[in-house]
Amino acid sequence: MFDNKEGTNIPAVSFPIRKNNDWTSRNSDEIFTDKTVIVFSLPGAFTPTCSSSHLPRYNELANTFFANNVDEIICISVNDTFVMNTWAKHQNAGNISFIPDGNGDFTEAMGLLVDKKDLGFGKRSWRYSMLVKNGIIEKMFIEPDLPGDPFEVSDADTMLNYINPDAVQSSAITVFSKLGCPFCTRAKNELKAKGLTFEELVLGEDVNITTLRAVANSDTVPQIFIDGEHIGGSEKLSEYFRDHQLS
């Protein structure tokens, strides 16, 4: 079992960071003092669960967290700054601050540095998340000490439910879109204005026209689905909202 450090001070660590081809750094005081910060830590950049679920959902819910008095969302991994910077670009996760704990100093001080030598990873972070207020750890969600890489409690939805259960979105929304499409922008802005998060699948990047036709019986965008129901384009979305209240 891992020690839960709720009620204790965050470790005092300085993180070397490469930014705009120069070396800089961030330290614990600068990150956490007089702020409310979410931290989620994971085994490694570019690894499957981290890239497909853990990081994207925090990025997706970021504006909801910010609306609930969170100042910053930090992703920490025992990777060097070059790897973290490249992963950030690859994930297009502009709402998240990527912090490289290359030497594992922060993770070790948290008591969550684990040996993944069997996978060729060396020392890495166990998966967890926490809410830190003015440098004090208020809440921790540590994955159970089980074989493999459990992902049950450190997710973004669990954190949001802790911070504000009323802010948890019950509806699943998917938007099929295309770059440069004004009607797609209109639909996405309407969803954002209502405080709703959504999965966006971009035509030509995430899906092809054949897939769009198969699932929406259409080759135009946007195409919006809510809880599996095909709503249609931006005008149909506005009509839907006139008759429905989502949360």
C-alpha atoms as one frame of an Amber mdcrd trajectory, in Angstrom:
protein
   0.000   0.000   0.000   1.088   3.575  -0.684   0.953   6.266   1.992  -1.777
   8.861   1.579  -0.235  12.286   2.207  -3.421  14.311   2.625  -2.905  17.243
   4.983   0.851  17.462   4.369   2.991  19.967   2.479   3.835  19.359  -1.147
   7.508  18.341  -1.658   9.908  21.235  -2.324  11.410  20.450  -5.727  12.783
  22.408  -8.686  11.949  21.116 -12.169  14.357  21.903 -15.057  12.309  22.680
 -18.171  13.294  23.336 -21.766  11.212  26.187 -23.194  11.724  28.068 -26.476
  15.191  26.496 -26.872  16.304  27.800 -23.463  16.638  26.190 -20.065  14.333
  27.475 -17.362  12.747  25.967 -14.273   9.649  25.880 -12.131   9.685  25.095
  -8.423   7.083  23.972  -5.928   6.639  27.425  -4.405   5.927  29.038  -7.766
   3.513  26.298  -8.784   1.527  25.809  -5.588   1.722  28.881  -3.311  -1.619
  30.719  -3.032  -3.120  28.535  -5.763  -5.503  25.631  -6.141  -3.794  23.052
  -8.341  -4.757  19.642  -9.656  -1.850  17.246 -10.129  -2.140  13.968 -11.957
   0.884  11.735 -12.307   1.322   8.773 -14.599   3.891   6.132 -15.585   5.057
   7.640 -18.852   4.512   9.918 -21.809   3.234   8.216 -24.961   2.138   5.107
 -23.057  -1.337   3.746 -23.933  -3.606   4.594 -20.973  -1.820   7.877 -20.329
  -2.263   9.015 -23.939  -5.727   7.638 -24.656  -7.578   8.304 -21.399  -5.786
   9.878 -18.448  -4.369  13.031 -20.054  -7.076  13.700 -22.699  -9.930  13.695
 -20.189  -8.196  16.197 -17.888  -7.593  18.410 -20.911 -11.207  18.008 -21.991
 -12.592  18.938 -18.560 -10.077  21.728 -17.937 -12.491  24.617 -18.483 -14.938
  23.027 -16.069 -12.170  22.731 -13.472 -11.157  26.354 -14.052 -14.780  27.428
 -13.579 -14.649  25.668 -10.198 -11.718  27.705  -8.859  -8.842  25.512 -10.037
  -5.897  27.691 -11.122  -3.759  25.129 -12.924  -3.742  21.467 -13.946  -0.346
  19.779 -13.779   0.704  16.532 -15.450   3.827  15.022 -13.879   5.791  12.088
 -15.215   9.262  10.699 -14.634  10.355  11.715 -18.131  12.812  14.345 -19.322
  11.632  17.744 -20.532  12.204  16.962 -24.221   9.926  13.929 -24.052   7.254
  15.855 -22.126   7.377  18.791 -24.550   6.992  16.494 -27.547   4.137  14.614
 -25.895   2.356  17.890 -25.113   2.485  18.870 -28.801   1.405  15.412 -29.909
  -1.589  15.463 -27.562  -2.555  19.074 -28.365  -3.325  19.461 -24.662  -3.099
  23.217 -24.308  -5.001  23.317 -21.014  -2.426  21.212 -19.166   0.989  22.177
 -17.759   3.522  19.400 -18.373   6.102  19.024 -15.599   9.087  16.711 -16.190
  10.247  14.939 -13.031  13.214  13.521 -14.892  15.202  12.474 -11.835  12.118
  11.293  -9.961  12.832  13.656  -7.051   9.232  14.843  -6.643   7.745  11.394
  -7.154  10.167   9.811  -4.692   9.335  12.453  -2.076   5.655  11.615  -2.602
   6.478   7.963  -1.841   5.164   6.937  -5.251   8.330   6.098  -7.192   8.061
   2.478  -8.327  10.372   0.065 -10.127   9.204  -0.879 -13.606  12.477  -2.500
 -14.594  10.617  -5.536 -15.923   9.193  -3.300 -18.679  12.494  -1.571 -19.367
  11.153   1.675 -17.841  13.401   1.869 -14.787  11.954   4.010 -11.992   8.580
   5.574 -12.776   5.637   7.168 -11.010   2.701   5.188  -9.739  -0.545   6.567
 -11.153  -2.346   9.037  -8.863  -4.005  12.432  -8.712  -4.331  15.059  -6.009
  -5.857  18.430  -5.212  -3.384  20.879  -3.689  -4.436  24.144  -2.048  -1.733
  26.677  -1.148   0.893  23.961  -1.018  -1.145  21.587   1.180  -2.423  18.296
  -0.205  -6.166  18.315   0.411  -7.161  15.144  -1.423  -5.341  12.222  -3.036
  -6.628   9.513  -5.341  -4.003   6.764  -5.492  -4.522   3.771  -7.748  -4.733
   0.463  -5.860  -1.494  -1.440  -5.379  -2.280  -4.143  -7.901  -0.251  -5.768
 -10.690  -0.043  -3.916 -13.988  -1.245  -0.356 -14.378  -4.641   0.061 -12.665
  -6.660   3.110 -13.693  -9.711   3.345 -11.459  -9.647   6.466  -9.258  -7.127
   9.029 -10.534  -9.232  10.013 -13.552 -10.562  13.511 -14.238 -14.209  12.647
 -13.611 -13.455  11.324 -10.119 -11.555  14.526  -9.332 -14.375  16.711 -10.658
 -16.910  14.755  -8.645 -14.852  15.484  -5.520 -14.501  19.206  -6.270 -18.109
  19.775  -7.322 -20.488  16.840  -7.873 -23.005  19.181  -9.505 -20.475  19.989
 -12.234 -20.180  16.394 -13.417 -21.591  16.084 -16.928 -23.937  13.166 -17.354
 -24.286  13.326 -21.147 -21.720  11.950 -23.590 -21.316  14.201 -26.640 -19.359
  13.550 -29.829 -18.810  16.092 -32.595 -17.624  15.109 -36.055 -15.983  18.206
 -37.521 -13.592  19.481 -40.178 -10.854  22.107 -40.036 -12.039  25.508 -41.257
 -15.738  24.612 -41.045 -17.730  27.635 -39.704 -20.776  25.503 -38.885 -18.550
  23.197 -36.820 -17.217  26.218 -34.937 -20.770  27.420 -34.312 -21.812  24.044
 -32.895 -18.730  23.735 -30.692 -19.169  27.276 -29.369 -22.788  26.530 -28.478
 -21.731  23.445 -26.530 -18.959  25.363 -24.747 -21.330  28.220 -23.894 -23.525
  25.711 -22.085 -20.509  24.396 -20.184 -20.641  21.039 -21.947 -17.571  19.010
 -22.826 -17.405  16.858 -25.917 -15.203  14.502 -27.895 -14.223  15.980 -31.246
 -13.388  13.717 -34.192 -11.818  15.674 -37.042 -12.482  14.502 -40.594  -9.196
  13.632 -42.290  -7.326  13.321 -38.993  -9.302  11.131 -36.601 -11.828   9.623
 -39.007 -12.342   9.343 -42.767 -15.392  10.117 -44.878 -16.326   6.429 -45.070
 -16.584   6.221 -41.274 -18.633   9.417 -41.136 -21.084   8.073 -43.712 -21.334
   4.765 -41.859 -22.168   6.271 -38.459 -24.090   9.414 -39.486 -25.443   8.483
 -42.932 -24.066  11.839 -44.086 -20.921  13.279 -45.612 -21.375  16.822 -44.260
 -20.119  18.252 -40.985 -20.702  18.920 -38.207 -22.516  15.791 -37.128 -23.338
  15.700 -33.426 -24.244  12.699 -31.277 -25.580  13.013 -27.703 -25.762   9.826
 -25.621 -25.657   7.838 -28.844 -28.524   9.758 -30.450 -27.728  11.333 -33.810
 -28.684  15.008 -33.545 -27.339  16.268 -36.892 -25.716  19.592 -37.753 -25.449
  22.941 -36.001 -29.052  24.009 -36.667 -30.367  20.678 -35.430 -28.242  21.099
 -32.304 -29.859  24.472 -31.576 -33.286  22.922 -32.087 -32.340  20.101 -29.729
 -31.358  22.530 -26.981 -34.672  24.346 -27.286 -36.366  21.129 -26.171 -33.759
  19.587 -23.863 -31.724  20.604 -20.833 -28.370  18.815 -20.547 -26.096  18.460
 -17.551
